[in-house]
């Protein structure tokens, strides 16, 4: 979606990060766009592992220890945001 926004902004003659700042998820596409997009990094493997443990407990009619889990995340600054 952010790549589409980037294309639309470019079509309008707007420039990143001077006119707009844009942040995306950390997919490979974010490194291939021009300018490269800053992104939020998420622990995808950990999200899957925690989700599977919770689902397994629920399927076994066990009580969950926690219903809200917070995992580490990060931010990678690239050329679509001012530094």
C-alpha positions as CSV (number, residue, x, y, z in Angstrom):
1,X,0.0,0.0,0.0
2,X,2.8,2.5,0.9
3,X,4.4,1.9,-2.5
4,X,1.1,2.9,-4.1
5,X,1.0,6.1,-2.0
6,X,4.6,6.8,-3.0
7,X,3.7,6.4,-6.7
8,X,0.7,8.7,-6.2
9,X,2.8,11.4,-4.5
10,X,5.4,11.2,-7.2
11,X,2.6,11.6,-9.8
12,X,1.5,14.8,-8.0
13,X,5.1,16.1,-8.2
14,X,5.6,15.8,-4.4
15,X,9.0,14.6,-3.0
16,X,9.9,12.5,0.0
17,X,10.9,13.5,2.7
18,X,10.7,17.2,1.8
19,X,7.0,17.4,1.1
20,X,5.8,14.1,2.8
21,X,7.2,11.5,5.1
22,X,6.2,7.8,4.5
23,X,6.7,4.8,6.7
24,X,5.9,1.2,5.7
25,X,6.3,-2.4,7.1
26,X,9.7,-3.9,6.6
27,X,9.0,-5.9,3.4
28,X,11.7,-6.2,0.7
29,X,9.7,-3.7,-1.4
30,X,10.6,-0.9,1.0
31,X,14.3,-1.2,0.1
32,X,13.5,-1.3,-3.7
33,X,11.4,1.9,-3.9
34,X,13.0,5.2,-4.7
35,X,13.4,6.7,-2.2
36,X,13.8,3.7,0.0
37,X,11.1,3.7,2.6
38,X,11.6,3.9,6.3
39,X,9.9,1.0,8.0
40,X,8.6,-0.6,11.2
41,X,10.3,-3.9,11.9
42,X,8.3,-6.6,13.5
43,X,9.5,-10.0,14.9
44,X,7.4,-12.1,12.5
45,X,8.8,-15.4,13.7
46,X,8.0,-14.6,17.3
47,X,4.5,-13.4,16.5
48,X,3.8,-16.7,14.8
49,X,5.4,-18.7,17.6
50,X,3.4,-16.9,20.4
51,X,0.2,-17.1,18.4
52,X,0.6,-20.9,17.9
53,X,1.3,-21.4,21.6
54,X,-1.8,-19.4,22.5
55,X,-4.0,-21.2,19.9
56,X,-2.7,-24.6,21.1
57,X,-3.8,-23.8,24.7
58,X,-7.2,-22.6,23.6
59,X,-7.8,-25.7,21.5
60,X,-6.9,-27.8,24.6
61,X,-9.4,-25.8,26.6
62,X,-6.5,-24.4,28.8
63,X,-6.5,-20.9,30.3
64,X,-4.2,-18.4,28.7
65,X,-1.5,-16.9,31.0
66,X,-1.7,-13.6,29.2
67,X,-4.2,-12.2,26.7
68,X,-2.0,-9.3,25.7
69,X,1.6,-10.0,24.6
70,X,4.0,-7.2,23.8
71,X,7.0,-8.1,21.5
72,X,10.0,-6.0,20.6
73,X,9.8,-4.0,17.5
74,X,12.1,-1.5,15.7
75,X,12.3,1.3,13.3
76,X,14.6,1.5,10.3
77,X,15.3,5.0,9.0
78,X,15.7,5.2,5.3
79,X,15.2,8.0,2.7
80,X,11.5,8.5,3.0
81,X,11.7,10.2,6.4
82,X,13.8,13.2,7.5
83,X,16.7,12.2,9.8
